[in-house]
Amino acid sequence: MISYANGQVPAYRIAVIDELSHAAKAVEKFGLPVTATYTLETAGARLSELGQYQIIIVGLSLFPIRRRIVNELRRVAPDACLVFLRRSREFSNGNAPLEVRNTISADFMLSASLPDEVWMAAQSLKAMFPLPTTSDLEPPVEAFMMDRVMKVVAAHYPDPKLNLRSVAARLNLSSGQLSRLLNRHAGMRFRQLLQQTRLEAAKQLLMTSNGSSIKEVAFKVGFADSDYFSRAFKRYTGCCATDYRENSALQ
């Protein structure tokens, strides 16, 4: 946790890579100060500078270009939030390409002919990244990413193949970046987080699913080996799964 002097929390450092010509103005109009604005050309020439920003807003219309810049930004600014502003005519079928789905992205509908629509995008952006108001905060981007990690694990823990690499890929992070994030914010490794999530889910099932065997509960929460589940459960709770179920029924 970081405590800021005199209770003052610095504003986010926001960079805009803007080929739409109006994205930066739209963001500033709603009160989010833009630290620096780059064209695609200047961003490429001064790529190393982008590592200092917490939020990078990308206003580009062509996806081959956007795909390349995602890779470059993740290399120089691995912990930054990437927010994409797109024109309304793009992806009318609602299917965003993988590189956007796996990036922190804003599904805004920008249009050069609809300035009010651009302003609404800025409203949504401010709602997505509310400025902190307390004097004792975690770095906002990392806290946001940690929240996304927990949501991904909570949604996919029943998959026995879930691992550090697959979760990192969903978040457009490297395995190393995700490991460091977990160590700083949760004080544990990914395997520990996943096992804890599964065991907590197992506790709930044991209390509510009397028709399921211990083996079935183990499989439902993502354990491929029921014997390993039994050992892990006893270490975690101090009693075996059968006793836990029986004790819960008596309460």
C-alpha positions as CSV (number, residue, x, y, z in Angstrom):
1,M,0.0,0.0,0.0
2,I,1.2,3.5,-0.8
3,S,0.5,6.5,1.5
4,Y,0.7,9.9,-0.3
5,A,2.0,13.0,1.4
6,N,-0.6,15.3,3.0
7,G,-3.3,13.0,1.8
8,Q,-3.0,14.2,-1.8
9,V,-3.4,11.6,-4.4
10,P,-1.8,12.3,-7.7
11,A,-3.9,12.2,-10.9
12,Y,-3.4,9.3,-13.3
13,R,-0.8,9.8,-15.9
14,I,-2.7,9.5,-19.2
15,A,-1.3,9.3,-22.7
16,V,-3.3,9.3,-25.8
17,I,-2.2,7.8,-29.1
18,D,-4.7,9.6,-31.3
19,E,-5.2,9.2,-35.0
20,L,-8.9,10.1,-34.7
21,S,-7.9,13.7,-34.0
22,H,-10.6,14.2,-31.4
23,A,-10.1,11.5,-28.7
24,A,-7.8,13.6,-26.5
25,K,-10.2,16.6,-26.5
26,A,-13.1,14.3,-25.7
27,V,-11.3,12.8,-22.7
28,E,-10.2,16.2,-21.4
29,K,-13.7,17.7,-21.9
30,F,-15.0,15.5,-19.1
31,G,-12.2,16.3,-16.7
32,L,-9.6,13.6,-17.2
33,P,-6.4,15.5,-17.8
34,V,-4.3,14.1,-20.6
35,T,-0.6,14.1,-19.8
36,A,0.7,13.7,-23.4
37,T,-0.7,13.2,-26.8
38,Y,1.1,11.2,-29.6
39,T,0.4,10.5,-33.2
40,L,1.0,6.9,-34.3
41,E,4.3,8.1,-35.8
42,T,5.6,9.9,-32.7
43,A,4.5,7.1,-30.5
44,G,6.6,4.7,-32.5
45,A,9.6,7.0,-32.5
46,R,9.3,7.7,-28.7
47,L,8.0,4.3,-27.6
48,S,10.2,4.1,-24.5
49,E,8.4,7.1,-23.0
50,L,5.1,5.3,-22.8
51,G,6.2,3.1,-19.9
52,Q,5.7,6.0,-17.5
53,Y,1.9,6.2,-18.1
54,Q,-0.8,4.4,-16.0
55,I,-3.5,4.7,-18.7
56,I,-2.9,4.7,-22.4
57,I,-5.8,5.6,-24.6
58,V,-5.5,4.4,-28.2
59,G,-7.7,6.0,-30.9
60,L,-6.9,4.1,-34.1
61,S,-9.3,2.8,-36.7
62,L,-7.3,0.1,-38.5
63,F,-6.9,-3.2,-36.8
64,P,-3.7,-4.4,-38.4
65,I,-2.1,-1.3,-36.9
66,R,-3.9,-1.7,-33.6
67,R,-2.7,-5.3,-33.2
68,R,0.9,-4.3,-33.7
69,I,0.7,-1.4,-31.3
70,V,-0.8,-3.6,-28.6
71,N,2.2,-5.8,-28.8
72,E,4.6,-2.9,-28.6
73,L,2.8,-1.2,-25.7
74,R,2.7,-4.4,-23.7
75,R,6.4,-4.6,-24.2
76,V,7.3,-1.1,-22.9
77,A,4.3,-0.5,-20.6
78,P,3.3,-4.0,-19.3
79,D,1.3,-2.7,-16.3
80,A,-0.6,0.1,-18.0
81,C,-4.3,0.0,-18.7
82,L,-4.9,0.1,-22.4
83,V,-8.2,1.7,-23.5
84,F,-9.4,1.5,-27.1
85,L,-11.7,4.0,-28.6
86,R,-13.2,2.9,-31.9
87,R,-15.5,4.2,-34.6
88,S,-19.1,3.1,-34.6
89,R,-18.9,1.4,-38.0
90,E,-16.3,-1.1,-36.7
91,F,-17.5,-4.6,-35.6
92,S,-21.2,-4.1,-36.2
93,N,-21.6,-7.8,-35.6
94,G,-20.4,-7.3,-32.0
95,N,-17.4,-9.6,-32.4
96,A,-14.3,-7.8,-31.3
97,P,-11.0,-9.5,-32.3
98,L,-9.1,-11.4,-29.7
99,E,-6.4,-8.8,-29.2
100,V,-9.1,-6.4,-28.0
101,R,-11.1,-8.8,-25.9
102,N,-7.9,-9.8,-24.0
103,T,-6.9,-6.2,-23.4
104,I,-8.5,-3.7,-21.0
105,S,-10.6,-2.1,-23.6
106,A,-13.4,0.4,-23.8
107,D,-16.2,-0.6,-26.1
108,F,-17.0,3.0,-27.0
109,M,-18.8,4.0,-30.2
110,L,-16.9,6.9,-31.5
111,S,-17.9,8.8,-34.6
112,A,-16.4,11.9,-36.1
113,S,-19.8,13.1,-37.2
114,L,-21.4,12.7,-33.7
115,P,-19.5,14.8,-31.2
116,D,-22.0,14.1,-28.4
117,E,-21.2,10.4,-28.8
118,V,-17.5,11.2,-28.3
119,W,-18.4,13.1,-25.1
120,M,-20.4,10.1,-23.8
121,A,-17.3,8.0,-24.4
122,A,-15.3,10.3,-22.1
123,Q,-18.1,9.9,-19.5
124,S,-17.8,6.2,-19.7
125,L,-14.0,6.4,-19.4
126,K,-14.2,8.4,-16.2
127,A,-16.7,5.9,-14.7
128,M,-14.3,3.1,-15.6
129,F,-11.3,4.7,-14.0
130,P,-12.7,6.9,-11.1
131,L,-10.0,9.1,-9.5
132,P,-9.0,7.8,-6.1
133,T,-10.2,9.9,-3.1
134,T,-8.4,8.3,-0.1
135,S,-5.0,9.0,1.2
136,D,-3.9,5.3,1.4
137,L,-4.1,3.6,-1.9
138,E,-2.6,0.8,-4.0
139,P,-1.4,2.0,-7.4
140,P,-4.7,2.2,-9.3
141,V,-3.7,0.3,-12.4
142,E,-2.4,-2.6,-10.5
143,A,-5.4,-2.7,-8.2
144,F,-7.6,-2.7,-11.3
145,M,-5.7,-5.5,-12.8
146,M,-5.8,-7.5,-9.6
147,D,-9.6,-7.2,-9.6
148,R,-9.6,-8.6,-13.1
149,V,-7.4,-11.5,-12.1
150,M,-9.7,-12.5,-9.3
151,K,-12.7,-12.3,-11.6
152,V,-11.0,-14.6,-14.2
153,V,-10.1,-17.1,-11.5
154,A,-13.6,-17.0,-10.0
155,A,-15.1,-17.6,-13.4
156,H,-12.8,-20.4,-14.6
157,Y,-11.6,-22.3,-11.5
158,P,-13.7,-25.4,-12.4
159,D,-11.5,-26.0,-15.4
160,P,-8.8,-28.5,-14.3
161,K,-6.5,-27.1,-17.0
162,L,-6.6,-23.6,-15.7
163,N,-3.0,-22.4,-15.0
164,L,-0.9,-19.3,-14.7
165,R,-0.2,-19.1,-18.4
166,S,-3.8,-19.3,-19.5
167,V,-5.0,-16.7,-17.0
168,A,-2.1,-14.4,-18.0
169,A,-3.1,-14.8,-21.7
170,R,-6.7,-13.8,-20.9
171,L,-5.4,-10.6,-19.3
172,N,-2.8,-10.0,-22.1
173,L,0.0,-10.3,-19.5
174,S,3.1,-12.5,-19.4
175,S,3.3,-15.2,-16.8
176,G,6.1,-13.3,-15.1
177,Q,4.0,-10.1,-14.9
178,L,1.1,-12.0,-13.4
179,S,3.3,-13.7,-10.9
180,R,4.7,-10.4,-9.7
181,L,1.3,-8.8,-9.5
182,L,0.0,-11.7,-7.3
183,N,3.1,-11.5,-5.1
184,R,2.7,-7.8,-4.5
185,H,-1.1,-7.7,-4.0
186,A,-2.0,-11.1,-2.7
187,G,1.3,-12.3,-1.2
188,M,0.9,-15.7,-2.8
189,R,1.6,-17.6,-6.0
190,F,-1.0,-18.3,-8.6
191,R,-1.2,-22.0,-7.6
192,Q,-2.0,-21.0,-4.1
193,L,-4.7,-18.6,-5.2
194,L,-6.3,-21.1,-7.5
195,Q,-6.2,-23.9,-4.9
196,Q,-7.7,-21.6,-2.2
197,T,-10.5,-20.5,-4.6
198,R,-11.3,-24.2,-5.4
199,L,-11.3,-25.2,-1.7
200,E,-13.6,-22.4,-0.7
201,A,-15.9,-23.5,-3.5
202,A,-15.7,-27.0,-2.3
203,K,-16.7,-25.9,1.2
204,Q,-19.8,-24.3,-0.1
205,L,-20.7,-27.4,-2.2
206,L,-20.2,-29.7,0.8
207,M,-22.6,-27.6,2.8
208,T,-25.3,-27.4,0.1
209,S,-24.9,-30.5,-2.2
210,N,-25.7,-33.5,-0.2
211,G,-26.4,-35.6,-3.3
212,S,-22.8,-35.2,-4.6
213,S,-20.1,-37.5,-3.5
214,I,-16.7,-36.2,-2.2
215,K,-15.2,-37.3,-5.5
216,E,-17.9,-35.4,-7.5
217,V,-17.3,-32.3,-5.4
218,A,-13.6,-32.5,-6.1
219,F,-14.2,-32.7,-9.9
220,K,-16.8,-29.9,-9.8
221,V,-14.3,-27.4,-8.4
222,G,-11.5,-28.3,-10.8
223,F,-9.4,-31.0,-9.0
224,A,-8.5,-33.8,-11.5
225,D,-7.4,-36.1,-8.6
226,S,-9.9,-36.7,-5.8
227,D,-7.2,-38.1,-3.5
228,Y,-5.1,-35.0,-3.9
229,F,-8.3,-32.9,-3.2
230,S,-8.9,-34.8,0.0
231,R,-5.4,-34.2,1.3
232,A,-5.5,-30.5,0.3
233,F,-8.9,-30.0,1.9
234,K,-7.7,-31.5,5.2
235,R,-4.6,-29.3,5.2
236,Y,-6.8,-26.2,4.4
237,T,-9.6,-26.8,6.9
238,G,-8.1,-29.1,9.5
239,C,-10.6,-31.9,8.9
240,C,-11.5,-34.3,6.1
241,A,-14.2,-33.4,3.6
242,T,-16.6,-36.0,5.0
243,D,-16.4,-34.6,8.5
244,Y,-16.7,-31.1,7.3
245,R,-20.0,-32.0,5.5
246,E,-21.3,-33.8,8.6
247,N,-20.4,-31.0,11.0
248,S,-22.0,-28.4,8.6
249,A,-25.2,-30.4,8.6
250,L,-25.3,-30.3,12.5
251,Q,-25.0,-26.5,12.6
